[in-house]
């Protein structure tokens, strides 16, 4: 794709099927690609868990807890600035590119030099060497950020997704090869560097844009300020979401951190597949922020679909978590299985909670999002400290509790500028929450009355319990959803989206610029079920 014409003006060449079709197709492409990425990651987890020791994962996590924050400089903030602005051109994006790359180069050098400080903090000399290797990912990632942002602005989500899958596959292949030949924890470092390099090569190949030299351009300062505010919010959120790794590694050592990290990874993998549509949602909602009625319909309709899937996944993972870890990672990881059962109840509510950030970004209030992040950091940090005496399992339970505690004030605060409160959110999701709770409890009672299934040993026994429990829960959950909605409207809603999600190949054909008029096509992006969005 060539994003700019000869005058440097952005060319939003995408499918001319209307905003609804573009948004639904983009969501479908992203979810499909994340499903493929999930499969790739599961393969990596299964193989690497048998090639490496828990301590290998733990010692690398000690470093990545800090390095990922620096990798995200520019990766979080500049893409949102490109997506949210009404107009961009070659010269503005070139300035953002050089600012991002320059800052990342300085951070790369600084992080490599500061590795000895991390080694002293954890009391492990290996950390200093890992920090030097991992620092390369900071610079390499920065070189692809603006190219990928331009592809997303043009709604080329299939292209972005293909590049992501390619990079992940390269990373997994490199990690497994290095682990097989006996490199230990260096296999994980090599995989991370390979993924960043592959992403950059793919982005430059798919987006045929070469940045120009820096120059004075109107809008550069406001775009950087917007990016800084978004990254500031991410930074606070990152500290919140990685304080657990810091506390577990510092208090209980690399082995316990390895067990905890794997449980958290499985928890995050399942949720990240669904929240992967975040860029699609922000790009779509940003075009509707001047039409409150359409904005409300789009947001609540999409939230209803997210709740239907997320509540089901969370409840089911709570039921099968121990057996899933035993099957995927092997018998030596049973401690991770116990932790995963405490993460499970937080998946559905975390997905819903995470969407409040879409409101902040799409209506252009990143400053409010940043201020909310400080409160979130304070509350979650206090819960972690209170749970610390119960070890890594207590930290997992604190994660789940934090989402339930914060969700009401989060939506009340995010929606205040547009008079959009939590009541509407609750109306859209409560039936799925109740259905998952009832179905989960009923399924647990029924399974416990099948003694031969509970006592079946080994991996085959774990697989039998996973399949049986999941099928039974799925039937009970879908039945509960149908009963509470007095019909099949939620299922029909998803079925109605599938054609646009499946025929995504049409998005590859060039056509006139997107028509963002808000007619009947746009208003039905995710048609809400009756009574769900009042």
Buried (B, 14 or more C-beta within 10 A) or exposed (E): BEBBEEEBEBBEBBBBBBBBBBBBBBBBBBBBBBEBBBEBBEEBBEBBBEBBBBBBBBBBBBBBBBBBBBBBBBBBBBBBBBBBBEEBBBBBBBBBBBBBBEBBEEBBEEBBEBBBEBBEBBEBEBBBBBBBBBBBBBBBBBBBBBBBBBBBBBBBBBBBBBBBBBBBBBBBBBBBBBBEEEBBBBBBBBBBBBBBBBBBBBBBEBBEBEBBEBEEBEBBEEBBBBBBBBBBBBBBBBBBBBBBBBBBBEBBBBBBBBBBBBBBBBBBBBBBBBBBBBBBBBBBBBBBBEBEEBBBBBBBBBBBBBBBBBBBBBBBBBBBBBBBBBBBBEEEBEBBBBBBBBBBBBBBBBBBBBBBBBBBBBBBBBBBBBBBBBBBBEBBBEBBEEBBEEBBBBBBBBBBBBBEBBBBBBBBBBBEEBEBBBEBBBBBBEBBBBBBBBBBEBBBEBBEEBEEBEEBEEEEBBBBBBEBBBEBBBEBBBBBBBEBBEEEBBBEBBEEBEEBBEEBEBBEEEEEEBBEEBEEBBBBBBBBBEEBBE
